[in-house]
Amino acid sequence: MGQLNCGYPSGFAWLEVIIAYSRFTHVERIPLGISPKASGIVFFPESCKEAAPELAKGSCTALGKIFGAPWRLSTEYKELEEAVGGEFKRLGVRAEALWTIAVSSSRGLPHAAFKSYFDSLKESIGLSSLRIVPPASIIFSTVKVDGEPDVDLKTNIAWPEVPKQTWNYVKLRNAASPKTELDPDPKQQWAKQEAHMDAFLMGLEKRTEEVVRAEADAGDPEASVEYGLRLYLGIACARDRTLSRVYFIKSLCAPNATDTLKAMTHGLLINWYLFISKEFMQIRYLYAACHHANISAPTDAMLAMEERKEQLRLASDKLHIQRMKQPNRYRCATPKCGIESDTGAKLSQCGGSCDFDKKPRYCSKKCQKFDWQNHKPFCRPGFLSVPVRMSYGSTRYLSSSTMDPEELKKLGEDAEAKGVEANANSDLDMEFLQSAIALNSRTKKENRPELLAIL
């Protein structure tokens, strides 16, 4: 005989099936087929009738693939007996023993079995010494859904029913929406809400329940929020609290929903969970509300985000100015490398004798070696260079550490003159330059070594 139990830890639900008086336990996440990375907020049963289809499917999986069918099932909770047994019958399960689920007399057995299983999980990941409370099971008999939305009007004005509901609609949306203004003006806020209320009232005739529902079912996230709120408050439709949550979840799961709309929907779901009952708060509803509170955007967080965006913008502008003043300091000098840094210390500076304000920086030794032929003439101490226009169109540079400027300039002019007279052949140009260098070297004194480079 097996026993089944249903629990709802933060964000997802699970089904536990055990063999009575044994340590053999099977845990199945429900609903079946949900992604391991999914939060599980889609499934939130509030009654045995809502939970029964998934419990029956999960039990069939456990009995067919793990334990081997057929078995008899029992449960600690009487409210599950009729709902799950009826679901087995509706599904066409031929083992009639499963149509009737007994109420177990061994109280606490599933909890003890699951605690042992939970402790083994903690030990397997090295958390056995931490005090982590196992998730609790759902007891549907204690759930009393009789709460009303938190929309009581604090006014003595005798509003008609429809405008009152419309004002509640605007009030809930505004309370759940992210606050992005640092210092909001109350008068402007009130004017915006009145305008929103007037626009919503005028659109009620054209945007009937059928129209809004069709848009929501077609995947419009904004329409899903609107229809969910209409169902939650009973505006131009029958109030259906359970169905309203379905459409709120549709909005959250829509791929085209904006972050602002999702944040507002999470805020609306917090209200949905917190105001379930007029008497007391259910612990799993509180956990679920906390899940949405972690994702919704509270005022302080939104204001902090806006301040942080401004800080990042100022830092980006400052860095841009610094890069404009000293472009070599923040960019790798190797052509086509493209690497940039936010601080000069991230790049290695050339250690040669080149001018300090012209020193190139490199992201790696490889880039420095690759760029050495370009930087070499400028890195040697005391070099002077002069451009020489070659006959075939390119420009070369003559660099010398011993010639004075006038000598180097004259040699460059002679090179251009001879090069122009020669044919457009690079060999002739290079031959002339090499001859000019040799001639220049012979005219120098022996105690004055000559260094002349061609680039």
MARLO-624847 format. One record per residue (C-alpha): residue in three letters; x, y, z. Coordinates in steps of 0.1 Angstrom, whole numbers, padded with zeros to 4 digits, always signed. Example, Ala and Ser with C-alpha at 12.3 -4.5 7.8 and 13.67 -1.06 7.14 Angstrom:
% residues 2
Ala+0123-0045+0078;Ser+0137-0011+0071;
This chain:
% residues 455
Met+0000+0000+0000;Gly+0014+0034-0009;Gln+0007+0068+0007;Leu+0006+0100-0012;Asn+0013+0135+0000;Cys+0014+0169-0017;Gly+0037+0198-0007;Tyr+0045+0233-0020;Pro+0080+0246-0012;Ser+0089+0281-0025;Gly+0081+0283-0062;Phe+0070+0247-0071;Ala+0048+0218-0060;Trp+0058+0181-0055;Leu+0041+0148-0049;Glu+0055+0122-0025;Val+0046+0086-0028;Ile+0060+0061-0002;Ile+0056+0024+0006;Ala+0040+0022+0040;Tyr+0064+0012+0068;Ser+0094+0014+0046;Arg+0121+0039+0036;Phe+0112+0036-0001;Thr+0102+0071-0012;His+0095+0086-0046;Val+0092+0124-0051;Glu+0077+0137-0083;Arg+0076+0174-0093;Ile+0042+0186-0105;Pro+0027+0195-0129;Leu+0044+0168-0150;Gly+0066+0179-0178;Ile+0075+0212-0163;Ser+0111+0224-0170;Pro+0136+0219-0142;Lys+0145+0255-0145;Ala+0109+0268-0144;Ser+0097+0284-0112;Gly+0065+0265-0110;Ile+0043+0295-0103;Val+0018+0284-0129;Phe+0006+0256-0107;Phe-0010+0268-0074;Pro-0040+0247-0065;Glu-0064+0260-0039;Ser-0086+0230-0036;Cys-0084+0192-0039;Lys-0105+0194-0071;Glu-0078+0217-0087;Ala-0049+0195-0075;Ala-0065+0161-0083;Pro-0056+0159-0121;Glu-0019+0165-0115;Leu-0018+0142-0084;Ala-0035+0114-0103;Lys-0010+0118-0133;Gly+0020+0119-0109;Ser+0007+0088-0090;Cys+0003+0069-0123;Thr+0039+0078-0132;Ala+0051+0066-0098;Leu+0031+0034-0099;Gly+0038+0025-0136;Lys+0075+0034-0138;Ile+0088+0031-0102;Phe+0067+0009-0080;Gly+0050-0013-0105;Ala+0012-0013-0108;Pro-0014-0020-0094;Trp-0013-0008-0059;Arg-0037+0005-0033;Leu-0033+0041-0023;Ser-0040+0059+0010;Thr-0036+0094+0022;Glu-0036+0113+0055;Tyr-0060+0138+0042;Lys-0096+0129+0038;Glu-0102+0158+0013;Leu-0079+0141-0012;Glu-0097+0107-0010;Glu-0127+0115-0032;Ala-0110+0140-0056;Val-0080+0118-0066;Gly-0100+0086-0067;Gly-0126+0102-0089;Glu-0098+0115-0112;Phe-0084+0080-0116;Lys-0118+0068-0126;Arg-0122+0097-0151;Leu-0088+0089-0166;Gly-0099+0054-0173;Val-0075+0036-0150;Arg-0086-0001-0151;Ala-0072-0009-0116;Glu-0104-0003-0097;Ala-0085-0005-0064;Leu-0072+0030-0072;Trp-0107+0044-0076;Thr-0111+0043-0038;Ile-0084+0059-0018;Ala-0083+0050+0019;Val-0076+0074+0047;Ser-0044+0062+0065;Ser-0044+0056+0102;Ser-0006+0060+0105;Arg-0004+0097+0110;Gly+0029+0114+0103;Leu+0044+0086+0083;Pro+0048+0105+0051;His+0064+0134+0069;Ala+0089+0112+0087;Ala+0097+0095+0054;Phe+0102+0127+0036;Lys+0123+0142+0064;Ser+0147+0112+0061;Tyr+0148+0118+0023;Phe+0154+0155+0027;Asp+0182+0149+0053;Ser+0199+0126+0028;Leu+0197+0154+0001;Lys+0213+0179+0026;Glu+0241+0154+0034;Ser+0248+0147-0003;Ile+0256+0184-0010;Gly+0274+0190+0023;Leu+0247+0209+0041;Ser+0239+0184+0068;Ser+0250+0207+0096;Leu+0226+0235+0086;Arg+0192+0238+0100;Ile+0169+0238+0070;Val+0132+0231+0076;Pro+0117+0206+0051;Pro+0088+0219+0030;Ala+0054+0213+0045;Ser+0025+0195+0029;Ile-0006+0212+0017;Ile-0038+0208+0038;Phe-0066+0219+0016;Ser-0092+0216+0043;Thr-0078+0247+0061;Val-0079+0269+0030;Lys-0108+0294+0032;Val-0110+0316+0002;Asp-0133+0344+0013;Gly-0110+0375+0011;Glu-0116+0406-0009;Pro-0091+0428-0028;Asp-0074+0455-0007;Val-0093+0483-0024;Asp-0115+0498+0003;Leu-0122+0534-0006;Lys-0114+0559+0021;Thr-0140+0585+0010;Asn-0176+0594+0020;Ile-0187+0600-0015;Ala-0215+0577-0026;Trp-0200+0564-0058;Pro-0220+0544-0083;Glu-0210+0507-0084;Val-0192+0507-0118;Pro-0171+0539-0112;Lys-0162+0526-0078;Gln-0150+0493-0093;Thr-0131+0513-0120;Trp-0114+0534-0094;Asn-0104+0502-0076;Tyr-0089+0490-0110;Val-0068+0521-0113;Lys-0058+0521-0077;Leu-0046+0485-0078;Arg-0026+0491-0111;Asn-0010+0522-0097;Ala-0001+0506-0064;Ala+0016+0477-0082;Ser+0033+0497-0109;Pro+0071+0505-0105;Lys+0077+0540-0092;Thr+0103+0558-0113;Glu+0099+0594-0102;Leu+0124+0606-0076;Asp+0100+0633-0062;Pro+0065+0627-0075;Asp+0039+0655-0074;Pro+0007+0643-0056;Lys-0014+0665-0077;Gln+0000+0652-0109;Gln-0003+0616-0097;Trp-0040+0622-0089;Ala-0046+0638-0123;Lys-0030+0609-0141;Gln-0051+0584-0121;Glu-0083+0604-0129;Ala-0074+0605-0166;His-0067+0567-0166;Met-0100+0561-0149;Asp-0119+0582-0174;Ala-0102+0564-0203;Phe-0110+0530-0189;Leu-0147+0539-0183;Met-0151+0552-0218;Gly-0135+0520-0232;Leu-0157+0496-0213;Glu-0185+0497-0239;Lys-0162+0489-0268;Arg-0138+0466-0249;Thr-0163+0441-0237;Glu-0154+0410-0218;Glu-0153+0389-0250;Val-0130+0414-0268;Val-0105+0416-0239;Arg-0105+0379-0233;Ala-0099+0372-0270;Glu-0069+0395-0270;Ala-0055+0379-0239;Asp-0059+0344-0253;Ala-0042+0356-0284;Gly-0011+0364-0264;Asp-0014+0401-0256;Pro+0002+0406-0222;Glu-0014+0440-0215;Ala-0048+0425-0223;Ser-0040+0396-0200;Val-0034+0420-0171;Glu-0065+0440-0179;Tyr-0087+0409-0181;Gly-0071+0394-0149;Leu-0079+0426-0130;Arg-0115+0427-0144;Leu-0120+0391-0131;Tyr-0104+0399-0098;Leu-0126+0429-0092;Gly-0157+0418-0111;Ile-0157+0447-0136;Ala-0182+0441-0165;Cys-0179+0404-0158;Ala-0186+0378-0131;Arg-0159+0379-0104;Asp-0136+0349-0107;Arg-0106+0350-0084;Thr-0091+0317-0096;Leu-0093+0326-0133;Ser-0079+0360-0126;Arg-0046+0344-0115;Val-0045+0324-0147;Tyr-0045+0356-0168;Phe-0019+0373-0145;Ile+0004+0343-0151;Lys-0003+0345-0189;Ser+0011+0380-0188;Leu+0042+0370-0169;Cys+0049+0341-0193;Ala+0043+0362-0225;Pro+0077+0366-0243;Asn+0067+0401-0255;Ala+0058+0414-0221;Thr+0079+0444-0210;Asp+0099+0444-0177;Thr+0076+0472-0164;Leu+0045+0452-0171;Lys+0060+0421-0155;Ala+0069+0440-0124;Met+0034+0454-0121;Thr+0019+0419-0126;His+0041+0405-0098;Gly+0028+0433-0076;Leu-0008+0424-0085;Leu-0001+0388-0076;Ile+0012+0398-0042;Asn-0022+0414-0035;Trp-0039+0382-0049;Tyr-0021+0360-0023;Leu-0022+0383+0007;Phe-0059+0390+0007;Ile-0071+0354+0004;Ser-0090+0352+0037;Lys-0107+0376+0061;Glu-0095+0356+0091;Phe-0059+0345+0088;Met-0030+0341+0064;Gln-0021+0308+0049;Ile+0016+0301+0052;Arg+0020+0289+0016;Tyr+0002+0320+0003;Leu+0027+0341+0023;Tyr+0056+0322+0007;Ala+0042+0326-0027;Ala+0037+0364-0021;Cys+0073+0366-0010;His+0084+0349-0043;His+0067+0376-0063;Ala+0079+0404-0039;Asn+0115+0394-0047;Ile+0108+0400-0084;Ser+0085+0430-0084;Ala+0101+0464-0084;Pro+0096+0483-0051;Thr+0100+0521-0050;Asp+0133+0521-0033;Ala+0148+0496-0058;Met+0135+0516-0088;Leu+0149+0549-0074;Ala+0182+0532-0067;Met+0183+0518-0102;Glu+0177+0553-0117;Glu+0205+0567-0095;Arg+0228+0539-0105;Lys+0220+0546-0142;Glu+0230+0582-0137;Gln+0262+0572-0121;Leu+0271+0549-0149;Arg+0263+0576-0175;Leu+0286+0601-0157;Ala+0313+0575-0155;Ser+0309+0567-0192;Asp+0311+0604-0201;Lys+0342+0609-0179;Leu+0359+0579-0196;His+0350+0592-0230;Ile+0367+0626-0222;Gln+0398+0608-0208;Arg+0401+0587-0240;Met+0398+0618-0262;Lys+0426+0635-0242;Gln+0449+0605-0243;Pro+0437+0580-0269;Asn+0469+0560-0267;Arg+0464+0553-0230;Tyr+0432+0534-0233;Arg+0435+0516-0266;Cys+0458+0488-0279;Ala+0482+0504-0304;Thr+0483+0474-0327;Pro+0462+0481-0359;Lys+0429+0462-0360;Cys+0433+0448-0325;Gly+0404+0469-0311;Ile+0409+0462-0274;Glu+0401+0491-0251;Ser+0402+0494-0213;Asp+0386+0516-0188;Thr+0419+0524-0170;Gly+0454+0528-0184;Ala+0468+0503-0159;Lys+0450+0475-0178;Leu+0474+0479-0208;Ser+0512+0475-0209;Gln+0531+0507-0218;Cys+0562+0507-0241;Gly+0593+0509-0220;Gly+0615+0525-0247;Ser+0629+0560-0251;Cys+0599+0573-0272;Asp+0582+0605-0260;Phe+0561+0598-0229;Asp+0529+0614-0243;Lys+0532+0593-0275;Lys+0540+0560-0259;Pro+0518+0532-0273;Arg+0501+0507-0250;Tyr+0494+0470-0258;Cys+0470+0444-0245;Ser+0495+0416-0248;Lys+0532+0408-0257;Lys+0519+0393-0290;Cys+0504+0427-0300;Gln+0536+0446-0289;Lys+0558+0423-0310;Phe+0534+0425-0340;Asp+0535+0464-0339;Trp+0573+0467-0333;Gln+0581+0474-0370;Asn+0557+0504-0369;His+0569+0517-0336;Lys+0606+0509-0339;Pro+0617+0542-0356;Phe+0600+0563-0330;Cys+0613+0542-0300;Arg+0650+0548-0306;Pro+0665+0578-0289;Gly+0671+0610-0309;Phe+0656+0599-0343;Leu+0646+0624-0369;Ser+0625+0614-0398;Val+0615+0630-0431;Pro+0589+0617-0456;Val+0599+0607-0491;Arg+0574+0605-0519;Met+0583+0575-0541;Ser+0578+0574-0578;Tyr+0552+0546-0576;Gly+0530+0566-0553;Ser+0538+0554-0518;Thr+0555+0574-0491;Arg+0586+0561-0472;Tyr+0604+0577-0443;Leu+0641+0584-0439;Ser+0651+0583-0402;Ser+0685+0592-0388;Ser+0700+0596-0353;Thr+0732+0614-0365;Met+0722+0637-0393;Asp+0712+0672-0385;Pro+0678+0684-0398;Glu+0692+0702-0428;Glu+0712+0672-0439;Leu+0683+0649-0435;Lys+0660+0672-0453;Lys+0684+0676-0482;Leu+0688+0639-0485;Gly+0650+0635-0486;Glu+0647+0661-0514;Asp+0675+0644-0534;Ala+0657+0611-0530;Glu+0624+0625-0542;Ala+0641+0642-0572;Lys+0660+0611-0582;Gly+0630+0589-0576;Val+0608+0609-0598;Glu+0633+0608-0627;Ala+0635+0570-0624;Asn+0609+0547-0638;Ala+0580+0537-0616;Asn+0599+0507-0603;Ser+0604+0501-0566;Asp+0637+0484-0572;Leu+0652+0516-0588;Asp+0639+0537-0560;Met+0653+0514-0533;Glu+0686+0512-0552;Phe+0689+0550-0552;Leu+0681+0553-0516;Gln+0707+0527-0507;Ser+0733+0545-0528;Ala+0724+0578-0511;Ile+0728+0562-0477;Ala+0762+0548-0487;Leu+0773+0581-0502;Asn+0762+0599-0470;Ser+0781+0575-0448;Arg+0814+0580-0467;Thr+0812+0617-0462;Lys+0810+0614-0424;Lys+0839+0615-0401;Glu+0852+0581-0389;Asn+0844+0590-0353;Arg+0808+0598-0361;Pro+0789+0565-0367;Glu+0759+0570-0390;Leu+0725+0554-0385;Leu+0700+0558-0413;Ala+0668+0538-0415;Ile+0644+0535-0445;Leu+0607+0528-0436;
